[in-house]
Amino acid sequence: MKMQDIRKIAQKNGLKASRLNKTLLVKQIQITEGNFDCFATASNDYCDQPACIWQDDCLKLAKKTVTVS
């Protein structure tokens, strides 16, 4: 989802979106909507929330943030 669309959702939820990056903004939206702030934290490419509107971006970002030890 594009940042412009995420900002619109944030505004509808009464959030100020100007200074947050995508991950932090989505997490704030999730909290405001009464959901877990789990965006970009999926491990092993798995998410148990199939109806989540953030799932595609979440899984992509989660892969990028995985560190190899």
C-alpha positions as CSV (number, residue, x, y, z in Angstrom):
1,M,0.0,0.0,0.0
2,K,1.3,3.4,-0.8
3,M,2.1,5.9,1.9
4,Q,-0.5,8.3,0.6
5,D,-3.2,5.7,1.2
6,I,-1.8,4.9,4.6
7,R,-1.8,8.6,5.6
8,K,-5.5,8.8,4.6
9,I,-6.3,5.8,6.8
10,A,-4.3,7.5,9.6
11,Q,-6.2,10.7,9.2
12,K,-9.6,8.9,9.3
13,N,-8.4,7.4,12.7
14,G,-7.4,10.9,14.0
15,L,-3.7,10.3,13.8
16,K,-1.0,12.7,12.6
17,A,1.0,10.9,9.9
18,S,3.6,13.4,8.8
19,R,6.6,12.3,10.8
20,L,6.3,8.6,11.0
21,N,7.8,6.0,8.6
22,K,5.5,3.4,7.1
23,T,6.1,0.7,9.8
24,L,5.5,3.0,12.7
25,L,2.5,4.6,11.1
26,V,0.8,1.3,10.3
27,K,1.5,0.1,13.9
28,Q,-0.1,3.3,15.3
29,I,-3.2,2.7,13.0
30,Q,-3.4,-0.9,14.3
31,I,-3.3,0.2,17.9
32,T,-5.9,2.9,17.3
33,E,-8.2,0.3,15.6
34,G,-7.8,-2.0,18.6
35,N,-5.6,-4.5,16.9
36,F,-2.1,-5.9,17.8
37,D,0.7,-3.7,16.4
38,C,2.3,-6.5,14.6
39,F,3.1,-4.9,11.3
40,A,6.4,-6.2,9.8
41,T,7.0,-8.6,12.6
42,A,5.9,-11.9,10.9
43,S,8.4,-14.6,11.3
44,N,9.0,-17.5,8.8
45,D,6.7,-15.7,6.3
46,Y,3.7,-16.6,8.4
47,C,0.7,-14.5,9.5
48,D,-2.4,-15.8,11.2
49,Q,-4.5,-12.8,10.2
50,P,-5.6,-13.5,6.5
51,A,-8.1,-10.7,6.5
52,C,-5.6,-8.0,7.5
53,I,-5.3,-5.2,4.9
54,W,-1.6,-4.8,5.7
55,Q,-0.6,-8.5,5.2
56,D,1.2,-8.1,1.8
57,D,3.3,-5.2,2.9
58,C,3.8,-6.7,6.3
59,L,5.3,-10.0,5.0
60,K,7.5,-8.1,2.5
61,L,8.9,-5.8,5.2
62,A,9.3,-8.7,7.7
63,K,11.6,-10.5,5.2
64,K,13.7,-7.4,4.8
65,T,14.2,-6.9,8.6
66,V,15.2,-10.5,9.3
67,T,18.9,-10.6,10.4
68,V,21.1,-13.5,9.6
69,S,23.3,-14.6,12.4
